[in-house]
Amino acid sequence: MFDKLSARLSAVVEGLRGRGRLTEDNIGDTLRQVRMALLEADVALPVVREFIEAVKARAIGLEIHKSLTPGQALVRVIHEELVRVMGEGARPINLRTQPPAVVLLAGLQGAGKTTTAAKIALWLRERERKRVLLVSTDVRRPAAMLQLERLGAQLGIDVAAASPSETPLAIARRALEEARRGVYDALLVDTAGRLHVDTEMMDEVRELAAALAPIETLFVVDSMAGQDAVNAARAFGAALDLTGIVLTKADGDARGGAALSVRHVTGRPILFVGVGEKPEALEAFQPERMASRILGMGDVLSLVEEVTRKVDREEAEKLARKVAKGKDFDLDDLLGQLRQLEGMGGVAALLDKLPAQLQAKAGNLPQGNDKDIRRQIAIICSMTPGERRYPKTIDGSRRRRIAAGSGTHVADVNRLLKNFLQMQKMMKGMGKGGLGRMMRSMAGRLPPGLR
């Protein structure tokens, strides 16, 4: 996410380290690099101009706090301006109205509206404890109705009946009545999209908005669309009373310009960011954290929240007790850890939240990518319960059988067992008081707030 922009701005930040003082010349040089990074990331020119002018106005004559170097002070200004550009008016989704609260999703075809509707429904159920009803009014693309039904069934979320033979307005009105009768907290309405903005589509979505009086009208935009996203945002902003933005496919966007541009063009806050294909891959947009990630500083708070929410605490405590008693860490334990890691979106999702320097180191670890994790899970699942408990019994013939059963090579099985033995040895050391020694040695390397 924002890979190119993050790489360029991280290089700018790195170049500022050790600067003895800020001058008009080195500020100008830094801002030229920032300008180029933003333009290459497909940020709209008016946004770039405003951003650079704001940073320059604050940086020249900047009073530097004693605890900061001049370089750090300029980085802080850039960070604060990024937060302002992306996050003015940032807020949670608003459902404060007489139930059911209607949320209308609008946008071009291919932006990911149907998937986003299901993701928001899951978000509201899991995070806000809301009872949600979904409905598709896309009569021109019956597959959208079928897709939403399947997503609803997969997630256990109710979907109102809809038929391509009805009008979008009739479907929406019936769904609203069903939501009222069923005492739902929210009704999420997926609307039709087009490959380009046209009058017919705008009239249809305006008619739906007028009839449903939604508390939230969200513009769903593909973050990889670049300048097209800006043009679409302008058209939808003129046609509808938009209240917020959802950026989709941000995990595949190496540039990130849409995040900065669309909010500026519509004047509406970004509420959510889609960061993957899985239904859980939706994040509430938090500008401070996003700005830190763009500048290569990582987002440790989001990482901690993700781990706290998704790690099975009971399993973790059970493993901790086992290790503390000096019992062997076995392959069943490793399988549990790998499955939890996969459930958190895999290695890539976690690495994205680490600071740039740690990302480089973590990427070199034995389990450094999601493909490896899936392969290791398959290998362990091809073992017998006895082999998982006593890995030393796995001889050459057993390794060949395990490789054949998991669709991998014997070399993959050997690599897994080698890495596992290293982990087992490390766990044994932790059980003998090694954990305390390790934490004490790490304390000096952590930032002050995390020691």
matplotlib code that plots the C-alpha trace (Angstrom):
import matplotlib.pyplot as plt

x = [0.0, 1.4, 4.7, 6.2, 5.1, 6.4, 9.7, 10.3, 9.3, 11.2, 14.3, 13.6, 13.2, 16.4, 18.3, 17.2, 18.9, 21.8, 21.1, 22.6, 20.2, 17.4, 18.1, 15.9, 18.1, 17.9, 14.2, 13.7, 15.7, 13.7, 10.3, 11.3, 11.9, 8.5, 6.8, 8.2, 7.2, 3.6, 3.3, 4.7, 2.1, -0.6, -1.7, -3.7, -1.6, -3.7, -3.3, 0.5, 0.7, -1.3, 0.6, 4.1, 3.1, 1.7, 4.9, 7.1, 5.2, 5.6, 9.2, 10.8, 11.5, 10.5, 11.3, 13.0, 12.3, 15.4, 14.5, 14.4, 17.0, 16.2, 15.6, 13.2, 11.4, 10.8, 9.7, 7.1, 5.8, 5.5, 3.7, 1.3, 0.5, -0.1, -2.5, -4.3, -4.6, -5.9, -7.8, -9.7, -13.1, -12.1, -14.7, -16.3, -19.3, -22.4, -25.5, -27.0, -30.5, -33.9, -33.1, -32.7, -29.8, -29.5, -26.0, -26.0, -22.9, -22.2, -19.3, -18.2, -18.4, -15.3, -14.6, -15.6, -19.0, -20.6, -17.6, -17.3, -21.0, -20.4, -17.2, -18.9, -21.8, -19.3, -17.4, -20.7, -21.6, -18.2, -17.1, -20.3, -22.6, -25.2, -27.8, -27.4, -29.5, -27.8, -29.6, -28.4, -30.3, -28.0, -30.7, -28.3, -25.8, -27.7, -24.3, -24.0, -27.2, -25.9, -22.5, -24.1, -26.3, -23.3, -21.3, -24.2, -24.5, -20.8, -20.7, -24.0, -25.5, -29.1, -29.6, -33.0, -34.5, -34.1, -34.9, -33.5, -37.1, -37.9, -36.9, -34.0, -36.5, -39.0, -36.2, -34.9, -38.3, -39.1, -35.8, -36.3, -39.7, -38.1, -35.4, -38.0, -40.1, -37.1, -35.8, -32.4, -30.0, -28.7, -29.6, -26.6, -27.7, -25.4, -26.2, -25.4, -22.1, -21.0, -17.7, -18.0, -20.1, -23.4, -26.7, -28.8, -26.8, -26.7, -30.5, -31.0, -28.7, -30.2, -33.7, -32.6, -31.0, -34.2, -36.4, -34.2, -32.8, -29.6, -27.6, -24.4, -23.9, -20.5, -18.4, -16.6, -13.5, -10.7, -7.5, -5.6, -7.7, -5.3, -6.6, -9.8, -10.7, -10.4, -12.7, -15.3, -15.2, -15.9, -18.9, -20.4, -19.8, -21.8, -24.7, -25.0, -24.8, -21.8, -20.9, -17.8, -15.4, -14.3, -11.0, -10.8, -7.9, -5.4, -3.3, -2.6, -1.9, 1.7, 1.1, -1.6, -2.4, -6.2, -6.2, -4.8, -6.7, -10.2, -10.7, -9.5, -11.8, -15.0, -14.3, -15.6, -13.7, -12.3, -14.1, -12.7, -9.8, -10.1, -6.7, -7.4, -9.9, -11.0, -14.2, -12.1, -9.7, -11.3, -9.7, -11.2, -9.3, -7.0, -5.0, -2.3, -1.5, -1.7, 0.7, 3.2, 3.0, 3.5, 6.6, 8.0, 7.4, 5.0, 1.7, 2.5, -0.7, -2.8, -0.6, -1.1, -4.9, -5.0, -3.0, -5.1, -8.4, -7.5, -5.0, -6.7, -5.8, -6.7, -4.4, -1.6, -1.8, -1.9, 1.3, 3.0, 2.2, 3.6, 6.8, 7.2, 7.0, 9.9, 7.7, 8.6, 7.1, 5.8, 4.5, 0.9, 1.9, 3.6, 0.5, -1.7, 0.7, 0.7, -3.1, -3.4, -0.9, -2.9, -6.1, -4.5, -4.1, -0.7, 2.8, 2.3, -0.5, 1.6, 4.8, 2.9, 2.4, 6.0, 8.5, 10.6, 13.8, 12.0, 10.2, 13.5, 14.7, 11.4, 11.1, 14.3, 12.9, 12.3, 8.5, 8.9, 5.9, 2.3, 3.1, 5.6, 3.0, 0.4, 3.0, 4.1, 0.5, 0.0, 3.1, 2.2, -1.4, 0.1, 1.8, 0.3, -0.6, 2.4, 4.8, 3.6, 4.2, 7.6, 9.2, 12.4, 10.6, 10.3, 12.9, 13.6, 10.7, 8.3, 9.6, 8.9, 5.4, 4.7, 6.0, 3.8, 0.7, 1.2, 2.1, 5.6, 9.2, 11.3, 13.5, 10.5, 9.8, 13.5, 13.5, 10.4, 11.8, 15.1, 13.4, 11.1, 14.1, 15.5, 12.2, 12.0, 15.5, 14.6, 11.3, 13.3, 15.6, 12.6, 11.3, 14.6, 14.4, 15.6, 12.4, 13.3, 16.9, 15.6, 13.1, 15.8, 18.1, 15.3, 14.2, 17.2, 16.2, 12.6, 11.2, 10.7, 6.9, 7.1, 9.8]
y = [0.0, 3.4, 1.5, 4.0, 7.1, 5.6, 4.6, 8.1, 9.9, 7.5, 8.3, 12.0, 11.4, 9.4, 12.3, 14.7, 12.7, 14.5, 17.9, 20.5, 23.2, 24.0, 26.6, 27.9, 25.9, 22.5, 23.0, 23.8, 20.8, 18.5, 19.9, 19.4, 15.7, 15.6, 17.3, 14.8, 11.9, 13.2, 13.7, 10.3, 8.9, 10.4, 13.0, 15.8, 18.9, 21.3, 19.1, 18.9, 22.7, 23.3, 20.7, 22.0, 25.6, 24.7, 22.7, 25.5, 28.2, 26.3, 25.1, 28.4, 30.1, 26.9, 27.0, 23.6, 21.9, 20.9, 17.2, 17.2, 17.6, 20.0, 17.1, 15.5, 18.8, 19.1, 15.4, 16.3, 19.2, 16.9, 14.3, 16.8, 18.2, 14.7, 14.1, 17.4, 16.8, 13.2, 13.5, 16.8, 15.9, 12.2, 10.4, 7.0, 5.9, 7.6, 5.5, 7.9, 8.0, 6.2, 2.6, 1.3, 3.7, 3.6, 3.5, 4.1, 3.0, 4.7, 4.5, 3.3, -0.4, -2.4, -0.2, -3.0, -1.7, -5.2, -6.6, -3.3, -3.5, -7.0, -5.8, -2.8, -5.1, -7.5, -4.5, -3.2, -6.6, -7.4, -4.0, -2.1, -5.1, -4.0, -6.1, -5.4, -6.1, -6.0, -5.3, -5.0, -2.6, -3.4, -4.7, -4.4, -6.8, -9.8, -11.3, -8.5, -9.7, -13.3, -12.2, -10.3, -13.3, -15.6, -13.1, -12.7, -16.5, -16.9, -14.2, -15.0, -11.6, -11.3, -10.1, -8.8, -10.5, -8.7, -9.5, -8.1, -7.7, -5.1, -1.4, -0.4, 1.9, -0.9, -3.2, -0.5, 0.5, -3.2, -3.7, -0.6, -1.9, -5.4, -3.7, -1.8, -4.9, -7.0, -4.4, -4.1, -1.4, -0.7, -1.2, -1.2, -0.5, -1.5, 0.5, -0.1, 1.1, 2.0, 1.9, 5.7, 8.5, 8.9, 10.8, 7.6, 6.3, 9.6, 10.0, 6.4, 6.9, 10.4, 8.8, 6.2, 8.8, 10.9, 7.9, 6.4, 9.5, 7.8, 9.0, 8.0, 8.2, 6.7, 7.1, 3.8, 4.4, 2.1, 3.5, 2.2, 4.4, 7.4, 10.6, 8.7, 8.4, 12.2, 12.8, 10.2, 11.8, 15.2, 13.9, 12.0, 14.9, 17.2, 14.7, 13.4, 14.8, 12.5, 12.1, 10.0, 7.9, 4.3, 3.5, 0.0, -2.2, -0.1, -3.3, -3.4, 0.4, 1.2, 4.9, 6.1, 9.4, 8.7, 8.8, 12.3, 13.6, 12.3, 13.7, 17.1, 17.1, 16.0, 17.7, 14.6, 12.4, 8.9, 6.5, 3.1, 1.6, -1.9, -3.7, -7.1, -9.5, -11.2, -9.9, -8.9, -6.8, -3.4, -0.8, 2.4, 5.2, 6.9, 9.7, 9.9, 6.2, 6.3, 9.3, 7.4, 4.4, 6.6, 8.1, 4.7, 5.0, 2.0, 1.7, -0.2, 0.8, -0.8, -3.9, -4.3, -3.8, -6.4, -9.0, -8.3, -8.7, -11.8, -13.9, -16.6, -15.6, -19.0, -20.8, -18.2, -18.7, -22.4, -22.3, -19.9, -22.3, -25.2, -23.4, -22.1, -25.7, -26.7, -28.9, -29.3, -26.9, -29.3, -29.2, -28.9, -25.7, -24.4, -25.2, -23.2, -20.2, -20.4, -20.5, -17.5, -15.6, -16.5, -15.3, -11.9, -11.4, -13.1, -11.8, -9.1, -7.4, -7.4, -6.2, -3.3, -1.9, -2.2, 0.7, 0.5, -0.6, -3.5, -4.5, -5.2, -7.4, -9.2, -10.0, -12.1, -14.4, -18.1, -17.5, -14.3, -14.6, -15.9, -18.6, -20.2, -20.1, -21.9, -24.5, -25.1, -25.6, -28.1, -30.0, -30.2, -31.3, -34.2, -35.6, -38.1, -36.9, -38.9, -37.3, -33.8, -34.6, -36.4, -34.8, -36.8, -39.9, -38.4, -40.3, -40.2, -42.4, -40.4, -37.2, -38.5, -39.5, -36.1, -34.2, -36.3, -35.8, -32.0, -31.5, -30.2, -31.3, -33.2, -30.1, -28.1, -30.7, -30.6, -26.8, -26.8, -29.3, -27.4, -24.1, -25.9, -27.3, -23.8, -22.5, -25.4, -24.7, -21.0, -21.9, -24.2, -21.3, -19.1, -21.7, -21.6, -17.9, -16.9, -14.8, -12.4, -12.0, -11.5, -8.8, -6.9, -7.0, -5.7, -2.9, -0.7, -0.9, 0.0, 3.5, 5.2, 4.8, 1.0, 0.2]
z = [0.0, -1.1, -1.8, -4.3, -2.4, 0.9, -0.7, -2.0, 1.1, 3.3, 1.3, 1.8, 5.6, 5.7, 3.9, 6.6, 9.4, 10.9, 9.3, 11.7, 10.8, 8.4, 5.7, 2.8, 0.4, 2.1, 2.8, -0.9, -2.0, 0.3, -0.8, -4.5, -3.7, -1.9, -4.8, -7.3, -5.0, -4.8, -8.5, -9.3, -6.9, -9.0, -6.5, -8.2, -9.0, -7.0, -3.9, -4.4, -4.7, -1.6, 0.4, -0.6, 0.1, 3.5, 4.5, 3.2, 5.1, 8.4, 7.8, 7.1, 10.5, 12.3, 16.0, 16.8, 20.1, 22.0, 21.8, 18.0, 15.3, 12.5, 10.2, 12.7, 13.0, 9.2, 9.1, 11.8, 9.7, 6.6, 8.7, 10.2, 6.8, 5.4, 8.2, 7.4, 3.7, 4.1, 7.3, 7.6, 9.1, 9.6, 11.7, 12.3, 10.2, 11.5, 12.3, 14.8, 13.5, 14.0, 12.9, 10.3, 9.4, 5.6, 4.1, 0.3, -1.7, -5.1, -7.6, -10.9, -12.0, -10.9, -7.9, -5.5, -4.2, -3.7, -1.8, 0.1, 1.1, 2.6, 4.3, 6.0, 7.1, 8.7, 10.3, 11.8, 13.1, 14.6, 15.8, 16.5, 17.4, 14.8, 13.0, 9.3, 6.2, 2.8, -0.6, -4.2, -6.5, -9.5, -12.0, -15.0, -13.5, -12.0, -11.0, -8.5, -6.8, -6.8, -5.5, -2.6, -1.7, -1.6, 0.5, 2.9, 3.2, 3.8, 6.5, 8.1, 7.2, 5.9, 2.3, 1.1, -1.9, -5.3, -8.9, -12.1, -13.3, -10.7, -10.7, -8.3, -6.5, -5.9, -4.5, -2.2, -0.8, -0.1, 1.6, 3.7, 4.8, 5.6, 7.6, 9.7, 10.3, 11.1, 13.6, 11.8, 12.9, 9.4, 5.8, 3.3, -0.3, -3.1, -6.3, -10.0, -11.5, -15.0, -16.8, -17.1, -15.6, -17.5, -17.0, -16.6, -13.8, -11.9, -12.3, -10.9, -7.9, -7.2, -7.2, -4.7, -2.4, -2.5, -1.6, 1.1, 2.7, 3.7, 6.7, 4.9, 1.1, 0.5, -2.7, -3.3, -5.4, -6.7, -5.3, -8.4, -10.7, -10.4, -12.0, -13.2, -9.5, -9.2, -12.2, -11.0, -7.5, -8.9, -10.9, -8.0, -5.6, -7.9, -8.3, -4.8, -1.3, -0.4, 3.2, 3.0, 0.9, 0.9, -0.8, -2.2, -3.4, -1.5, -1.0, -4.8, -5.1, -5.3, -5.7, -3.2, -4.9, -4.8, -1.0, -1.0, -4.1, -3.7, -0.2, -1.5, -4.5, -2.7, 0.5, 2.3, 4.8, 4.0, 6.3, 5.3, 3.3, 1.7, 2.1, 0.6, -0.9, 2.4, 4.1, 7.1, 5.0, 5.8, 8.0, 9.5, 8.0, 10.6, 9.0, 11.7, 11.3, 7.5, 7.3, 9.5, 7.1, 4.1, 5.7, 6.4, 10.2, 10.3, 12.2, 15.4, 17.1, 14.4, 14.5, 18.2, 17.9, 15.1, 17.1, 20.3, 18.4, 16.3, 18.4, 20.3, 23.9, 25.4, 22.9, 23.5, 27.3, 26.9, 24.8, 27.3, 30.2, 28.2, 27.4, 31.0, 32.2, 29.9, 27.7, 24.1, 21.5, 18.9, 15.3, 16.4, 18.3, 15.2, 13.1, 15.5, 15.2, 11.4, 11.2, 13.5, 11.3, 8.2, 9.9, 10.5, 6.7, 6.5, 6.7, 4.1, 6.0, 9.2, 7.5, 6.0, 9.5, 10.6, 10.2, 7.0, 8.7, 10.5, 7.3, 5.6, 8.4, 8.9, 5.2, 5.5, 8.2, 7.3, 7.2, 5.2, 2.8, 2.7, 0.1, 2.5, 5.3, 3.2, 2.1, 5.7, 6.9, 4.1, 5.1, 8.8, 7.9, 5.9, 9.0, 11.4, 15.0, 16.3, 13.8, 14.9, 18.5, 17.9, 14.8, 15.4, 14.2, 10.7, 8.7, 4.9, 3.8, 6.0, 4.5, 1.0, 2.0, 3.6, 0.6, -1.8, 0.5, 0.7, -3.0, -2.1, -2.4, 0.2, 0.3, 1.5, 4.3, 5.3, 5.4, 7.6, 10.0, 10.2, 11.0, 13.5, 15.4, 15.7, 17.0, 19.5, 20.8, 21.2, 23.0, 25.4, 26.2, 27.0, 29.4, 31.4, 32.1, 28.7, 28.0, 30.8, 29.5, 25.9, 27.0, 29.0, 26.0, 23.7, 26.0, 25.1, 21.4, 21.7, 21.3, 24.7, 24.7, 24.2, 26.8]

ax = plt.figure().add_subplot(projection="3d")
ax.plot(x, y, z, "-o")
ax.set_aspect("equal")
plt.show()
